[in-house]
Amino acid sequence: MTNLNNFEPVQNWPQIPHPLKFIEATSVAVDSINNVYVFNRGANPIMIFNKNGDFIDTWGEGKFTRPHSIFIDDEDFLYLVDDGGHCIHKVTSKGDFIFTLGTPGLPSPWQEGGMFNRPTDLAIDSDKNLYISDGYGNSRIHKFDFQGNHILSWGEPGSEPGQFSLPHNIAFDKDGLLAVCDRENFRVQFFDSNGNFVRQIHFHRPQAICSGKGIFSDKLIVSEAGSPSANQSDVPNLGNLVKIIDSDGNEFCRFGNSLGGELPDQFISPHSISQDYDGNIYVAEVSYTAYGSKLNPPQEVVSLRKWKYVN
């Protein structure tokens, strides 16, 4: 296993200019020139930083109901998953809308398999087909072509192979298999492009997953959420970790303190992961939902972390 010191936390990253704030950074993605896009639940839902954490731009005010996930394709188009709006938007890096999948504000019937009921994430295959996890109000994966035409869907509630209990994040492995964080079934399931089940790997509440970049291009990066049970929240070794694996589940590296918290090496609720081309890893956390909102008085806590790759 790679030495754990190959990744080290970068403190006080990024530099957010006053009076902007995240409330919580729900998701993060990196473009082709290592700029970092943060989809957040503050008044400025897209904030952009360079890899050093310097602020570049913001946009999207008033455009989204409940930001959940962001994906950037190889042409630097953004796909923004609005789970509260029940839709997915394709936009330019400047915020110009190209198309929308789903009808904003109009959910499909709960757990009936339609499109969409609180979708959670998006990934794109090598043929530029779009895959969407329809996770909170459905137990479904939907596949579209690059123009947004529906091709197929699969999945239903349950715990058997091909069934889901909150498909939360998705990504492709080096062999073109779709990896699905089946969070409340404590596993990542792998499927071919036609939705056929291939295999599964156990994790503790896998919440986020992304494909590695650069020297990590044959790896997957997975985050584990902590225990949902209040009486287990202070028990060590139950999630709050990031792991780098191959598609067979062999672990090469992990980082994060096994107890959740606000210290530089801890996580509260690692909700989204992205990697830049230098190997650095960015983790967005729904820390206000999981922790800050429960304080008296409620307050914003750290929700975006950078872990530097030390070669």
VENUR-V441516 format. One record per pair of residues at least 24 apart in sequence whose C-alpha atoms are under 10 Angstrom apart, sorted by the first residue. I is the first residue (numbers start at 1). J is the second residue. D is the distance in whole Angstrom. If there is no record, write none. Layout:
i=I j=J d=D
i=I j=J d=D
This chain:
i=1 j=250 d=9
i=1 j=251 d=7
i=1 j=252 d=5
i=1 j=253 d=6
i=1 j=254 d=9
i=2 j=244 d=10
i=2 j=251 d=9
i=2 j=252 d=6
i=2 j=253 d=5
i=2 j=254 d=8
i=3 j=252 d=9
i=3 j=253 d=7
i=3 j=254 d=9
i=3 j=255 d=10
i=4 j=252 d=9
i=4 j=253 d=6
i=4 j=254 d=6
i=4 j=255 d=6
i=4 j=256 d=9
i=5 j=253 d=9
i=5 j=254 d=10
i=5 j=255 d=8
i=5 j=308 d=10
i=5 j=309 d=9
i=5 j=310 d=8
i=5 j=311 d=10
i=6 j=253 d=8
i=6 j=254 d=10
i=6 j=255 d=9
i=6 j=307 d=9
i=6 j=308 d=8
i=6 j=309 d=6
i=6 j=310 d=5
i=6 j=311 d=6
i=7 j=253 d=9
i=7 j=254 d=9
i=7 j=255 d=7
i=7 j=256 d=10
i=7 j=279 d=9
i=7 j=280 d=8
i=7 j=281 d=8
i=7 j=306 d=10
i=7 j=307 d=6
i=7 j=308 d=5
i=7 j=309 d=5
i=7 j=310 d=6
i=7 j=311 d=9
i=8 j=255 d=8
i=8 j=256 d=9
i=8 j=264 d=9
i=8 j=265 d=8
i=8 j=280 d=9
i=8 j=281 d=10
i=8 j=306 d=8
i=8 j=307 d=5
i=8 j=308 d=5
i=8 j=309 d=7
i=8 j=310 d=7
i=9 j=255 d=9
i=9 j=256 d=9
i=9 j=263 d=10
i=9 j=264 d=6
i=9 j=265 d=6
i=9 j=266 d=9
i=9 j=280 d=10
i=9 j=281 d=9
i=9 j=282 d=10
i=9 j=305 d=7
i=9 j=306 d=6
i=9 j=307 d=4
i=9 j=308 d=6
i=9 j=309 d=9
i=10 j=52 d=10
i=10 j=264 d=8
i=10 j=265 d=9
i=10 j=305 d=7
i=10 j=306 d=6
i=10 j=307 d=6
i=10 j=308 d=6
i=11 j=263 d=9
i=11 j=264 d=6
i=11 j=265 d=9
i=11 j=305 d=8
i=11 j=306 d=8
i=11 j=307 d=9
i=12 j=53 d=9
i=12 j=264 d=9
i=12 j=302 d=9
i=12 j=304 d=10
i=12 j=305 d=8
i=12 j=306 d=9
i=13 j=49 d=10
i=13 j=51 d=9
i=13 j=52 d=8
i=13 j=53 d=6
i=13 j=54 d=9
i=13 j=302 d=10
i=13 j=304 d=8
i=13 j=305 d=7
i=13 j=306 d=7
i=13 j=307 d=10
i=14 j=48 d=10
i=14 j=49 d=7
i=14 j=50 d=9
i=14 j=51 d=9
i=14 j=52 d=7
i=14 j=53 d=4
i=14 j=54 d=7
i=14 j=55 d=8
i=14 j=304 d=8
i=14 j=305 d=8
i=14 j=306 d=8
i=15 j=49 d=8
i=15 j=52 d=9
i=15 j=53 d=6
i=15 j=54 d=6
i=15 j=55 d=6
i=16 j=47 d=9
i=16 j=48 d=10
i=16 j=49 d=9
i=16 j=53 d=8
i=16 j=54 d=8
i=16 j=55 d=6
i=16 j=56 d=10
i=17 j=54 d=9
i=17 j=55 d=7
i=20 j=44 d=7
i=20 j=47 d=9
i=20 j=58 d=9
i=21 j=45 d=9
i=21 j=47 d=9
i=21 j=300 d=9
i=22 j=46 d=9
i=22 j=47 d=9
i=22 j=288 d=10
i=22 j=300 d=8
i=22 j=301 d=9
i=22 j=302 d=9
i=22 j=303 d=8
i=22 j=304 d=9
i=23 j=286 d=9
i=23 j=287 d=9
i=23 j=288 d=7
i=23 j=289 d=9
i=23 j=292 d=9
i=23 j=293 d=10
i=23 j=299 d=8
i=23 j=300 d=6
i=23 j=301 d=8
i=23 j=302 d=9
i=23 j=303 d=8
i=24 j=67 d=10
i=24 j=284 d=8
i=24 j=285 d=7
i=24 j=286 d=6
i=24 j=287 d=6
i=24 j=288 d=6
i=24 j=289 d=8
i=24 j=292 d=9
i=24 j=300 d=7
i=24 j=301 d=8
i=24 j=302 d=8
i=24 j=303 d=5
i=24 j=304 d=8
i=25 j=67 d=9
i=25 j=68 d=9
i=25 j=69 d=10
i=25 j=271 d=9
i=25 j=272 d=9
i=25 j=283 d=9
i=25 j=284 d=5
i=25 j=285 d=6
i=25 j=286 d=6
i=25 j=287 d=8
i=25 j=288 d=9
i=25 j=302 d=9
i=25 j=303 d=5
i=25 j=304 d=6
i=25 j=305 d=10
i=26 j=66 d=9
i=26 j=67 d=7
i=26 j=68 d=6
i=26 j=69 d=7
i=26 j=70 d=9
i=26 j=269 d=10
i=26 j=270 d=9
i=26 j=271 d=6
i=26 j=272 d=7
i=26 j=273 d=10
i=26 j=283 d=9
i=26 j=284 d=6
i=26 j=285 d=6
i=26 j=286 d=5
i=26 j=287 d=9
i=26 j=288 d=10
i=26 j=289 d=10
i=26 j=303 d=8
i=26 j=304 d=9
i=27 j=67 d=8
i=27 j=68 d=6
i=27 j=69 d=5
i=27 j=70 d=6
i=27 j=71 d=9
i=27 j=80 d=10
i=27 j=81 d=10
i=27 j=121 d=10
i=27 j=208 d=9
i=27 j=270 d=9
i=27 j=271 d=7
i=27 j=272 d=5
i=27 j=273 d=7
i=27 j=274 d=9
i=27 j=282 d=9
i=27 j=283 d=8
i=27 j=284 d=5
i=27 j=285 d=7
i=27 j=286 d=9
i=27 j=303 d=10
i=27 j=304 d=9
i=28 j=68 d=10
i=28 j=69 d=8
i=28 j=70 d=6
i=28 j=71 d=8
i=28 j=72 d=10
i=28 j=271 d=9
i=28 j=272 d=6
i=28 j=273 d=6
i=28 j=274 d=6
i=28 j=275 d=9
i=28 j=282 d=7
i=28 j=283 d=7
i=28 j=284 d=6
i=28 j=285 d=9
i=28 j=304 d=8
i=29 j=69 d=9
i=29 j=70 d=6
i=29 j=71 d=6
i=29 j=72 d=6
i=29 j=73 d=10
i=29 j=78 d=9
i=29 j=210 d=10
i=29 j=272 d=9
i=29 j=273 d=7
i=29 j=274 d=5
i=29 j=275 d=8
i=29 j=276 d=9
i=29 j=281 d=10
i=29 j=282 d=8
i=29 j=283 d=9
i=29 j=284 d=9
i=30 j=70 d=10
i=30 j=71 d=8
i=30 j=72 d=7
i=30 j=73 d=10
i=30 j=76 d=9
i=30 j=273 d=10
i=30 j=274 d=6
i=30 j=275 d=7
i=30 j=276 d=6
i=30 j=277 d=9
i=30 j=281 d=10
i=30 j=282 d=9
i=31 j=71 d=9
i=31 j=72 d=6
i=31 j=73 d=8
i=31 j=74 d=8
i=31 j=75 d=9
i=31 j=76 d=6
i=31 j=77 d=9
i=31 j=78 d=9
i=31 j=93 d=9
i=31 j=274 d=10
i=31 j=275 d=10
i=31 j=276 d=8
i=31 j=277 d=9
i=32 j=72 d=9
i=32 j=73 d=9
i=32 j=74 d=7
i=32 j=75 d=8
i=32 j=76 d=7
i=32 j=276 d=8
i=32 j=277 d=8
i=33 j=76 d=9
i=33 j=276 d=9
i=33 j=277 d=8
i=34 j=275 d=9
i=34 j=276 d=6
i=34 j=277 d=7
i=34 j=278 d=8
i=34 j=280 d=10
i=35 j=276 d=8
i=36 j=274 d=9
i=36 j=275 d=9
i=36 j=276 d=8
i=36 j=282 d=9
i=37 j=70 d=8
i=37 j=71 d=9
i=37 j=72 d=9
i=37 j=78 d=9
i=37 j=93 d=9
i=37 j=274 d=10
i=38 j=69 d=9
i=38 j=70 d=8
i=38 j=282 d=10
i=38 j=284 d=8
i=38 j=304 d=9
i=39 j=66 d=10
i=39 j=67 d=6
i=39 j=68 d=7
i=39 j=69 d=7
i=39 j=70 d=6
i=39 j=71 d=10
i=39 j=80 d=8
i=39 j=81 d=9
i=39 j=82 d=10
i=39 j=284 d=9
i=40 j=66 d=9
i=40 j=67 d=6
i=40 j=68 d=8
i=40 j=69 d=9
i=40 j=70 d=10
i=40 j=284 d=9
i=40 j=285 d=10
i=40 j=286 d=9
i=40 j=303 d=9
i=40 j=304 d=10
i=41 j=65 d=9
i=41 j=66 d=7
i=41 j=67 d=6
i=41 j=68 d=9
i=41 j=286 d=9
i=41 j=288 d=10
i=42 j=66 d=10
i=42 j=67 d=9
i=46 j=70 d=10
i=46 j=80 d=10
i=46 j=93 d=10
i=46 j=94 d=10
i=46 j=95 d=9
i=48 j=93 d=10
i=51 j=276 d=8
i=51 j=278 d=10
i=51 j=280 d=9
i=51 j=282 d=10
i=51 j=306 d=9
i=52 j=306 d=10
i=53 j=306 d=9
i=57 j=94 d=9
i=58 j=94 d=9
i=58 j=95 d=9
i=59 j=93 d=10
i=59 j=94 d=8
i=59 j=95 d=7
i=59 j=96 d=10
i=60 j=94 d=9
i=60 j=95 d=7
i=60 j=96 d=9
i=63 j=95 d=10
i=64 j=89 d=10
i=64 j=104 d=9
i=65 j=104 d=9
i=65 j=105 d=8
i=66 j=118 d=10
i=67 j=120 d=9
i=68 j=118 d=9
i=68 j=119 d=8
i=68 j=120 d=6
i=68 j=121 d=8
i=68 j=271 d=9
i=68 j=272 d=9
i=68 j=286 d=9
i=69 j=119 d=9
i=69 j=120 d=6
i=69 j=121 d=6
i=69 j=122 d=8
i=69 j=168 d=10
i=69 j=169 d=9
i=69 j=271 d=9
i=69 j=272 d=7
i=69 j=284 d=10
i=70 j=120 d=10
i=70 j=121 d=7
i=70 j=122 d=8
i=70 j=123 d=10
i=70 j=272 d=9
i=70 j=273 d=10
i=70 j=274 d=10
i=71 j=121 d=8
i=71 j=122 d=7
i=71 j=123 d=7
i=71 j=124 d=9
i=71 j=210 d=10
i=71 j=274 d=9
i=72 j=122 d=10
i=72 j=123 d=9
i=72 j=124 d=9
i=73 j=123 d=9
i=73 j=124 d=7
i=73 j=125 d=10
i=73 j=128 d=9
i=74 j=124 d=10
i=74 j=128 d=10
i=79 j=121 d=9
i=79 j=122 d=7
i=79 j=123 d=9
i=79 j=130 d=10
i=80 j=120 d=10
i=80 j=121 d=8
i=80 j=122 d=8
i=81 j=118 d=9
i=81 j=119 d=7
i=81 j=120 d=6
i=81 j=121 d=6
i=81 j=122 d=7
i=81 j=132 d=9
i=81 j=133 d=10
i=82 j=118 d=8
i=82 j=119 d=7
i=82 j=120 d=8
i=82 j=121 d=9
i=83 j=107 d=10
i=83 j=116 d=9
i=83 j=117 d=7
i=83 j=118 d=4
i=83 j=119 d=5
i=83 j=120 d=6
i=83 j=121 d=9
i=83 j=134 d=9
i=83 j=135 d=9
i=83 j=136 d=8
i=83 j=137 d=9
i=84 j=117 d=9
i=84 j=118 d=6
i=84 j=119 d=8
i=84 j=120 d=10
i=84 j=136 d=10
i=85 j=116 d=9
i=85 j=117 d=9
i=85 j=118 d=7
i=85 j=119 d=9
i=86 j=115 d=8
i=86 j=116 d=6
i=86 j=117 d=5
i=86 j=118 d=5
i=86 j=119 d=6
i=86 j=120 d=9
i=86 j=134 d=9
i=86 j=137 d=9
i=87 j=115 d=9
i=87 j=116 d=7
i=87 j=117 d=8
i=87 j=118 d=8
i=87 j=119 d=7
i=87 j=120 d=10
i=87 j=134 d=10
i=88 j=116 d=9
i=88 j=119 d=8
i=88 j=120 d=9
i=88 j=121 d=9
i=88 j=122 d=9
i=88 j=132 d=9
i=90 j=148 d=10
i=99 j=147 d=9
i=99 j=148 d=8
i=100 j=148 d=8
i=101 j=144 d=10
i=101 j=148 d=7
i=101 j=149 d=9
i=101 j=150 d=10
i=107 j=137 d=9
i=108 j=137 d=9
i=108 j=138 d=9
i=109 j=137 d=8
i=109 j=138 d=9
i=110 j=136 d=9
i=110 j=137 d=5
i=110 j=138 d=6
i=110 j=139 d=10
i=111 j=135 d=9
i=111 j=136 d=9
i=111 j=137 d=6
i=111 j=138 d=4
i=111 j=139 d=6
i=111 j=140 d=9
i=111 j=156 d=8
i=111 j=157 d=8
i=112 j=137 d=9
i=112 j=138 d=7
i=112 j=139 d=9
i=112 j=140 d=9
i=112 j=156 d=8
i=112 j=157 d=9
i=113 j=137 d=9
i=113 j=138 d=6
i=113 j=139 d=7
i=113 j=140 d=6
i=113 j=141 d=9
i=113 j=142 d=9
i=113 j=153 d=8
i=113 j=154 d=8
i=113 j=155 d=8
i=113 j=156 d=7
i=113 j=157 d=9
i=114 j=138 d=8
i=114 j=139 d=10
i=114 j=140 d=8
i=114 j=142 d=9
i=114 j=153 d=9
i=115 j=140 d=9
i=115 j=141 d=10
i=115 j=142 d=8
i=115 j=150 d=10
i=115 j=153 d=9
i=116 j=140 d=9
i=116 j=142 d=9
i=119 j=166 d=10
i=119 j=167 d=9
i=119 j=168 d=8
i=119 j=169 d=10
i=120 j=166 d=9
i=120 j=167 d=8
i=120 j=168 d=6
i=120 j=169 d=7
i=120 j=170 d=9
i=121 j=167 d=9
i=121 j=168 d=7
i=121 j=169 d=5
i=121 j=170 d=6
i=121 j=171 d=9
i=121 j=180 d=10
i=121 j=208 d=9
i=121 j=272 d=10
i=122 j=168 d=10
i=122 j=169 d=8
i=122 j=170 d=7
i=122 j=171 d=8
i=123 j=169 d=9
i=123 j=170 d=6
i=123 j=171 d=6
i=123 j=172 d=7
i=123 j=178 d=8
i=123 j=179 d=10
i=123 j=210 d=9
i=123 j=211 d=10
i=124 j=170 d=10
i=124 j=171 d=8
i=124 j=172 d=8
i=124 j=178 d=9
i=125 j=171 d=9
i=125 j=172 d=7
i=125 j=173 d=10
i=125 j=176 d=7
i=125 j=177 d=9
i=125 j=178 d=8
i=125 j=193 d=8
i=126 j=172 d=9
i=126 j=176 d=8
i=129 j=193 d=9
i=131 j=170 d=8
i=131 j=171 d=9
i=131 j=178 d=9
i=131 j=193 d=9
i=132 j=167 d=10
i=132 j=168 d=10
i=132 j=169 d=9
i=132 j=170 d=8
i=133 j=166 d=9
i=133 j=167 d=6
i=133 j=168 d=7
i=133 j=169 d=7
i=133 j=170 d=7
i=133 j=180 d=8
i=133 j=181 d=9
i=133 j=182 d=10
i=134 j=166 d=8
i=134 j=167 d=7
i=134 j=168 d=8
i=134 j=169 d=10
i=135 j=164 d=9
i=135 j=165 d=8
i=135 j=166 d=5
i=135 j=167 d=5
i=135 j=168 d=6
i=135 j=169 d=9
i=135 j=181 d=10
i=135 j=182 d=9
i=135 j=183 d=10
i=136 j=165 d=9
i=136 j=166 d=6
i=136 j=167 d=8
i=136 j=168 d=8
i=137 j=166 d=8
i=138 j=164 d=9
i=138 j=165 d=9
i=138 j=166 d=8
i=138 j=167 d=9
i=139 j=163 d=7
i=139 j=164 d=5
i=139 j=165 d=6
i=139 j=166 d=6
i=139 j=167 d=6
i=139 j=168 d=10
i=139 j=182 d=9
i=140 j=164 d=7
i=140 j=165 d=10
i=140 j=166 d=9
i=140 j=167 d=7
i=141 j=167 d=8
i=141 j=170 d=9
i=141 j=180 d=9
i=141 j=195 d=8
i=142 j=195 d=9
i=143 j=193 d=9
i=143 j=194 d=9
i=143 j=195 d=9
i=151 j=194 d=10
i=152 j=193 d=10
i=152 j=194 d=8
i=152 j=195 d=8
i=153 j=194 d=9
i=153 j=195 d=8
i=154 j=194 d=9
i=154 j=195 d=6
i=154 j=196 d=9
i=155 j=195 d=8
i=158 j=185 d=9
i=159 j=184 d=9
i=159 j=185 d=6
i=159 j=186 d=10
i=159 j=187 d=10
i=160 j=185 d=9
i=161 j=189 d=8
i=161 j=190 d=10
i=161 j=191 d=10
i=161 j=196 d=10
i=161 j=197 d=7
i=161 j=198 d=9
i=161 j=199 d=8
i=161 j=200 d=8
i=162 j=189 d=8
i=162 j=190 d=9
i=162 j=191 d=8
i=162 j=195 d=8
i=162 j=196 d=8
i=162 j=197 d=6
i=162 j=198 d=9
i=162 j=199 d=10
i=162 j=200 d=10
i=163 j=189 d=9
i=163 j=197 d=10
i=164 j=189 d=9
i=166 j=207 d=10
i=167 j=206 d=10
i=167 j=207 d=9
i=168 j=205 d=10
i=168 j=206 d=8
i=168 j=207 d=6
i=168 j=208 d=7
i=168 j=209 d=9
i=168 j=271 d=9
i=168 j=272 d=10
i=169 j=206 d=8
i=169 j=207 d=6
i=169 j=208 d=5
i=169 j=209 d=6
i=169 j=210 d=8
i=169 j=222 d=10
i=169 j=271 d=9
i=169 j=272 d=8
i=169 j=273 d=10
i=170 j=207 d=9
i=170 j=208 d=8
i=170 j=209 d=6
i=170 j=210 d=7
i=170 j=211 d=9
i=171 j=208 d=9
i=171 j=209 d=6
i=171 j=210 d=5
i=171 j=211 d=6
i=171 j=212 d=10
i=171 j=220 d=8
i=171 j=221 d=9
i=171 j=222 d=10
i=172 j=209 d=9
i=172 j=210 d=8
i=172 j=211 d=6
i=172 j=212 d=10
i=172 j=219 d=10
i=172 j=220 d=8
i=172 j=247 d=9
i=173 j=210 d=9
i=173 j=211 d=6
i=173 j=212 d=9
i=173 j=217 d=9
i=173 j=218 d=7
i=173 j=219 d=7
i=173 j=220 d=7
i=173 j=246 d=8
i=173 j=247 d=6
i=173 j=248 d=10
i=174 j=211 d=8
i=174 j=212 d=9
i=174 j=217 d=7
i=174 j=218 d=5
i=174 j=219 d=7
i=174 j=220 d=9
i=174 j=246 d=9
i=174 j=247 d=8
i=175 j=218 d=9
i=175 j=247 d=8
i=177 j=247 d=9
i=179 j=209 d=8
i=179 j=210 d=9
i=179 j=211 d=10
i=179 j=220 d=9
i=179 j=247 d=9
i=180 j=206 d=9
i=180 j=207 d=10
i=180 j=208 d=9
i=180 j=209 d=8
i=181 j=205 d=8
i=181 j=206 d=5
i=181 j=207 d=6
i=181 j=208 d=7
i=181 j=209 d=7
i=181 j=222 d=9
i=181 j=223 d=9
i=181 j=224 d=10
i=182 j=206 d=7
i=182 j=207 d=8
i=182 j=208 d=10
i=183 j=207 d=6
i=183 j=208 d=9
i=183 j=224 d=9
i=183 j=225 d=9
i=184 j=228 d=10
i=186 j=224 d=9
i=186 j=225 d=10
i=188 j=222 d=9
i=188 j=247 d=10
i=188 j=249 d=9
i=190 j=247 d=9
i=190 j=248 d=10
i=199 j=247 d=10
i=199 j=248 d=9
i=200 j=247 d=10
i=200 j=248 d=9
i=200 j=249 d=9
i=201 j=247 d=9
i=201 j=248 d=8
i=201 j=249 d=6
i=201 j=250 d=10
i=202 j=249 d=9
i=203 j=238 d=10
i=203 j=239 d=8
i=203 j=243 d=10
i=203 j=249 d=10
i=204 j=237 d=9
i=204 j=238 d=7
i=204 j=239 d=6
i=204 j=240 d=9
i=204 j=241 d=9
i=205 j=238 d=9
i=205 j=239 d=7
i=205 j=240 d=9
i=206 j=239 d=8
i=206 j=240 d=10
i=206 j=241 d=10
i=206 j=242 d=10
i=206 j=270 d=9
i=206 j=271 d=9
i=207 j=239 d=10
i=207 j=240 d=10
i=207 j=269 d=9
i=207 j=270 d=7
i=207 j=271 d=6
i=207 j=272 d=7
i=207 j=273 d=10
i=208 j=242 d=9
i=208 j=270 d=7
i=208 j=271 d=6
i=208 j=272 d=5
i=208 j=273 d=6
i=208 j=274 d=9
i=208 j=283 d=9
i=208 j=284 d=10
i=209 j=242 d=9
i=209 j=243 d=10
i=209 j=244 d=10
i=209 j=271 d=9
i=209 j=272 d=7
i=209 j=273 d=6
i=209 j=274 d=8
i=210 j=244 d=10
i=210 j=272 d=8
i=210 j=273 d=6
i=210 j=274 d=6
i=210 j=275 d=8
i=211 j=244 d=10
i=211 j=273 d=9
i=211 j=274 d=8
i=211 j=275 d=8
i=212 j=244 d=9
i=212 j=245 d=10
i=212 j=246 d=10
i=212 j=274 d=8
i=212 j=275 d=6
i=212 j=276 d=9
i=212 j=277 d=9
i=212 j=279 d=8
i=212 j=281 d=9
i=213 j=274 d=9
i=213 j=275 d=6
i=213 j=276 d=7
i=213 j=277 d=6
i=213 j=278 d=8
i=213 j=279 d=7
i=213 j=280 d=9
i=213 j=281 d=10
i=214 j=275 d=9
i=214 j=276 d=8
i=214 j=277 d=5
i=214 j=278 d=7
i=214 j=279 d=7
i=215 j=277 d=8
i=215 j=278 d=9
i=215 j=279 d=7
i=216 j=244 d=9
i=216 j=245 d=10
i=216 j=246 d=9
i=216 j=275 d=9
i=216 j=277 d=9
i=216 j=278 d=10
i=216 j=279 d=7
i=217 j=246 d=10
i=217 j=277 d=10
i=217 j=279 d=10
i=218 j=245 d=9
i=218 j=246 d=7
i=218 j=247 d=8
i=219 j=244 d=7
i=219 j=245 d=6
i=219 j=246 d=5
i=219 j=247 d=7
i=219 j=248 d=10
i=219 j=249 d=10
i=219 j=250 d=10
i=219 j=251 d=10
i=219 j=252 d=9
i=220 j=244 d=6
i=220 j=245 d=5
i=220 j=246 d=6
i=220 j=247 d=7
i=220 j=249 d=9
i=220 j=251 d=10
i=221 j=245 d=6
i=221 j=246 d=9
i=221 j=251 d=10
i=221 j=253 d=9
i=221 j=254 d=9
i=221 j=273 d=7
i=221 j=274 d=8
i=221 j=275 d=9
i=221 j=281 d=9
i=222 j=254 d=9
i=222 j=270 d=10
i=222 j=271 d=10
i=222 j=272 d=9
i=222 j=273 d=8
i=222 j=274 d=10
i=223 j=254 d=9
i=223 j=255 d=10
i=223 j=256 d=10
i=223 j=267 d=10
i=223 j=269 d=9
i=223 j=270 d=6
i=223 j=271 d=7
i=223 j=272 d=8
i=223 j=273 d=8
i=223 j=283 d=9
i=224 j=267 d=10
i=224 j=269 d=8
i=224 j=270 d=7
i=224 j=271 d=9
i=225 j=260 d=9
i=225 j=267 d=9
i=225 j=268 d=8
i=225 j=269 d=6
i=225 j=270 d=6
i=225 j=271 d=8
i=225 j=285 d=10
i=226 j=258 d=9
i=226 j=259 d=8
i=226 j=260 d=7
i=226 j=267 d=9
i=226 j=268 d=8
i=226 j=269 d=7
i=226 j=270 d=9
i=227 j=260 d=10
i=227 j=269 d=10
i=228 j=290 d=10
i=233 j=259 d=8
i=233 j=260 d=8
i=234 j=258 d=9
i=234 j=259 d=6
i=234 j=260 d=8
i=234 j=261 d=10
i=235 j=259 d=7
i=235 j=260 d=9
i=236 j=260 d=9
i=239 j=267 d=9
i=239 j=268 d=10
i=239 j=269 d=9
i=239 j=270 d=9
i=240 j=266 d=7
i=240 j=267 d=5
i=240 j=268 d=7
i=240 j=269 d=7
i=240 j=270 d=7
i=241 j=265 d=10
i=241 j=266 d=8
i=241 j=267 d=7
i=241 j=268 d=10
i=241 j=269 d=9
i=241 j=270 d=8
i=242 j=267 d=9
i=242 j=270 d=8
i=242 j=273 d=9
i=242 j=281 d=10
i=242 j=283 d=9
i=255 j=307 d=9
i=256 j=307 d=10
i=261 j=287 d=10
i=261 j=291 d=9
i=261 j=301 d=10
i=261 j=302 d=10
i=262 j=287 d=9
i=262 j=301 d=8
i=262 j=302 d=7
i=262 j=303 d=9
i=263 j=302 d=9
i=264 j=302 d=10
i=264 j=305 d=8
i=264 j=306 d=10
i=264 j=307 d=9
i=265 j=305 d=9
i=265 j=307 d=9
i=266 j=305 d=10
i=267 j=302 d=9
i=267 j=303 d=9
i=267 j=304 d=10
i=267 j=305 d=9
i=268 j=292 d=10
i=268 j=301 d=9
i=268 j=302 d=9
i=268 j=303 d=8
i=269 j=303 d=9
i=270 j=303 d=8
i=270 j=304 d=9
i=270 j=305 d=9
i=271 j=303 d=9
i=271 j=304 d=10
i=272 j=304 d=9
i=273 j=304 d=10
i=273 j=305 d=10
i=273 j=306 d=10
i=274 j=306 d=10
i=275 j=306 d=10
i=275 j=307 d=10
i=275 j=308 d=10
i=275 j=309 d=10
i=276 j=308 d=10
i=276 j=309 d=10
i=278 j=308 d=9
i=278 j=309 d=7
i=278 j=310 d=10
i=278 j=311 d=10
i=279 j=307 d=9
i=279 j=308 d=7
i=279 j=309 d=5
i=279 j=310 d=9
i=279 j=311 d=9
i=280 j=306 d=7
i=280 j=307 d=6
i=280 j=308 d=5
i=280 j=309 d=5
i=280 j=310 d=9
i=281 j=305 d=8
i=281 j=306 d=6
i=281 j=307 d=5
i=281 j=308 d=7
i=281 j=309 d=7
i=282 j=306 d=5
i=282 j=307 d=6
i=282 j=308 d=9
i=283 j=307 d=8
